[in-house]
Amino acid sequence: MKNFISVEDAGHINHLSRIALDYKQNPLSNQSGAGKRIGMLFLNPSLRTRMSTQIAAENLGLKTIIFNASQDGWQLEFNEGAIMNGQTVEHIKDAAPILGNYFDIIGIRIFPTLKDKEQDYKEQVLAAFIKYSGVPVISMESATLHPLQSLADVITISEAMEKIIAKRKLKVVLTWAPHVKALPQCVANSFAEWMSAWDKTDLTIACPEGFDLDKKYSPDAIITHNQNEALENADIVYVKNWSSYNDYGQILNDPSWMLTNKKLEITNNARVMHCLPVRRNVELSDEVLDSKRSLVTNQAANRVWAAQAVISEILKSIK
């Protein structure tokens, strides 16, 4: 593994998930990162991603350095041929190679603007670090995808539904949820991409009209605008808000889409997931979050083992 940007970098999903679960049983079994450094650059806030990735790296023996680039660094320029007579101070062509000399691996977290769809979906920032740093790059969330979260989701489903997976495919439902602010599509895109690529699941996506995701991330998914229709006989229900992809960045706060225990009665005793942070009693009711159905705590805890599996695989490519 050279970089970790999407499911395409994961190789065999079941194999990578197994590596992660092995680390969960024996976190310090591999010290291949000893003597190496990972630089974690945050252009946006983070709680679980920051802490879990740092713990994972240190479990492998790496030295971690965290830099809040949006607050502490110079404003970077990413456009080729830019005349830098405005607010940007340093070009990525100059910054990234230096960081590549400082670190053996770079992790970067970026959010979209939710104003310019074409620009956001180009992933210009992530692509520039890959192009100019000269070292492996891990996406700790980008404008369009969140692969570390999705790998943790796979691990969580594998654990919780092990006996059922051994017999048949799971019906997995990704359902849109209301929210008070515009959120990116990256977690939803990424979950859809991984579920579509994983041979253990059949995916249904439920969302209001006008909130369909970019089809390239879920080419085989069933798409419905009827939440109850989607929930019927579901094994896993993944709850997540996203702003509109078609009417880019627009939001909808429709409380009828909040998931409740009553709605879950038509499922196959489904387990419920959410990537966190969650707006209680807006996206998900307390009764669901605090019930035995909820996998959200274990899902967040598994972020460590997802990151550790990815970093250890990347270390194999570093000479």
N, C-alpha and C positions, 0 to 999 in steps of 0.2 A: 504494500500500500504506500503510494507516494504522497497523496493528499487525501483529505477526507472532506468532501464537499457535498456529496449526495449519495444515494443508494448505489449508484454506479461504481463507487469506490469501495463498496463494502465486500465485494467478492460474494461468497456463499453466505447468505444471511444466517442460516442455521449454525454454520461453523463459527461465525463471529459472535453470535449470541452465546454459544457454548463456551467460548473463550471467556466472555464476560462473566458467565455464571461460575466458571472455575475460579476466577479471581474473587468472586463473592465468598467462596469457601476458603480461599487462601490468599488474602490480599497482598502479602509480601513475598510471594513465591518467585517473583521475577524481578531482578534488580538490573536489568539491561540498560536502564537510563542513568546509571551511576556515571558521574563525570560529564553529564550533558545538561543543557539548559533548554527550557521552554519559555518563550515570551508570550504572555497573554495580553492582547491589546483589546481594550473595551472602548468602543465608540458610543456605546449605549449602556444603560444600567443592567445589572445582573445580580442574582442571588444564587440560585441553584447551579447555574452553569459555571459561574466563577468558582464557587467553593468545591463543587464536585470534581471539576477538571483539575484544580490544584491538588486536591487529595489524591486523585488518580495518578497524577504525574509524580507526586512525592512517594506514593506506594511503589513506584517503579524505580525510585532512586534519583529522579531528575531534580535539579534546582529550578524553582519556579520564580519568575519575576512578573508581576502584574502591573500594567500601566493603563491608567484611565486616560486614554488618548484624547477623548473629547474635552476633558477638563485641564489636563496637565501638559498636553503637547501643542505643537504648532498646528495651525490649520493647514491641512494638506491639499495639494492640487493634484487632480487625477487626469485632467484632459491633456491629450497630446498636443504639443505646439502652443500651449497656453502662454499668453503674455501676462506675466504675474505682477500686474500693477494694481491688484485689488486686495481682497482680504486674505487670500491664501499666501502662506509664508514659505512653504517647502514643498517641492514636487515629490511625488511618490517614487520617481526614478532615482532620487537622491536618498530618500529615507529608507526605502525597503532594502536595498543592498547592504546598508549599514546594519540594519536589524538582522539580516541574514548572516552577517559576520558575528553578531553578538549571540545568536541563538541557533540551536540545532533544529528546533521546531518553532513555528509561530502559530498561535491560535488567535483568531480575530472574530469579534462580534460586531455586527452592523445591523441597523434597522433601515427599512425603506422610508422614503419621504412621504409616501402615500399621496403624492401630488402628481408625479410624472411616471406613469406606468412603464413606458418604454425605457426610461432611464433606470428605474429601479430593477426591472427584470433583466437588464443587461449585466447586472452584478459587476459593475465597473470597479468597485473598491476591492472586492475579493479577487477578481481577475488580475488586478494590478499587483497585489501582493504575491500571487502565484507567479506572475511573469518576472518580477524584478527582485524578489528576495533571495532566490536561489536555494531555498530550503523548503521542506514539507510544510504545508499550510493546513490547519484544521479549522473548519467553520464552526464557530461557537454560536451560530445563528447568523443568517444573512438576510438579504432583502426578500428572498423567495423561499428559503429552506432552513430547516433546523435538524440536521441529521443526527446529532448526538441525542437529542430528545427522542427522535424516532427509533433509534437503536434501543434506548432505554424502554420505550413502549413495547418493542418486540420482546425484550427480555421479560418484562412484566407479564405480558400475555402468555409467554411460554411457561412461566412459573405457575400462574394462576389456573391455566387451562390445560395443563400437561396431559391429564387423562383423556380429555375430550379430543385434543389434537392428535393423539395416538390413534383415534378411531375415524375421525372425519375432519373436514374443513370447518372453520368457525365462520359464522355470520357476524361480521364486524360492521358496526354503523358509526359513521362520523356525522354527528349532528351539530348544526349551527346553533349558537346560543345568543341571546340578547346581551348587549353591553352598552355602557354609557359613553364610550369613546371609540374612535377609529383604531382598530388593531390590524396588523398585517396579516397576509394570507400564509406566511411562511410555515407555521406549525401545521396548519391544515394541509397545505401543499405537500409537506414532507411526510406527514402521516399517510396521506393518500398514496404517495409515491412508494413508500415502503410496504404498505399493505398490498398494493397492486403487484409488487415484485416478489412478495413472500408467498411461498407455495402452500401455506397453511390457512389462508383466509380468503373469503369472498367479501368484497367491500360494497357497502351501500352508503351514499352520501345524501343527507337530508338537509335542505336549506330553503329559505324563502326564495321566491322568484326574484331574479336579479342578482343573486349571490352565488351562482355557480362558479366553481374554481376553474382555473386554466386547465383545459382537458388533457394537456400533455402529461400532467402528473397522475392522472387516474384514467387511462384510456379504456379500461375494462370495467370500471365501477358502474353500478346502477345509480342513477341520479334521480331523486324525487324531491318534490316540493311539499310532500305530505309526511310530516314527522311520524304520525301513528303508523302509516303504511311501512315506513322504514323500520320502526322498532319491533314489529311483529316477528317473534321467534329469534330475536337478536341474542347472541352470546356475549358480545362486548359492545358497550356504547361509549364512544369517545366524544366528550363534549368540548366544543371550542367555538369561540366567536371569531369571525373575520369580517373585515369591511369588504365592500363590493369590489370584485375584480373588473367587472364590465363597466360599471359607473364608478371608476376607480376612487377608492378611499371613502366612499359614502357609507354612512352607518344607518342601522335600523335598530331601534330598541323596542322589540315586540315581545312583551312578557309572556305571551302564549307559548313561546318556544322554550321557556325554562323547563328543565327536566325535573320531574317529581316522581315519587314512588308510585303514584297512581298511573302515570304514563308507562312505568316499567312493568306493570302487571301483565302486559301482552308479550313481554320478552321471554326468552328461555332462561329465566332467572339470571339475567345479564349482570355482569360486573361492569362497573362504571369507572371511567378514566378521565383525567383532566391534567394538563401539563403544569398548572399553577404558574403565577398567582391566579386565584379565582375570586370573582365577585360573588360572595355568598348571597343567596336569595335573589340574584339577578340572573346569573348563568346557571347555577345549580342550587337547589334548595338545601337547607341544613339537613333535612331528613335523609337526603341521599348521601351527602358528603360524610355525614357522621354514622352511616350505616355500615353493616358488614359487606354490602355490595361494593363499597368504594375501595379502589385500588390506588388512590392518588398518593398516599404517603409512601407506599412501597415503590410506586412508579418514580417518585422523586428520589428516593434512596438509591434506586438502580442507576441513576445518572452517573454515579461514581464508577460502576463496573462497565458501563458503556464507554465512558471516556478512557478507562484503563485498557480495555480491549483495543480500542482504536490507537492509542498512543503506543502500545506495545507492538502492534502490527507495523506502525510507521517506523519505529526504531529498527526493525529488521531491514529497512531500506537504506538506513544511514550507515555509511562506512566509517 
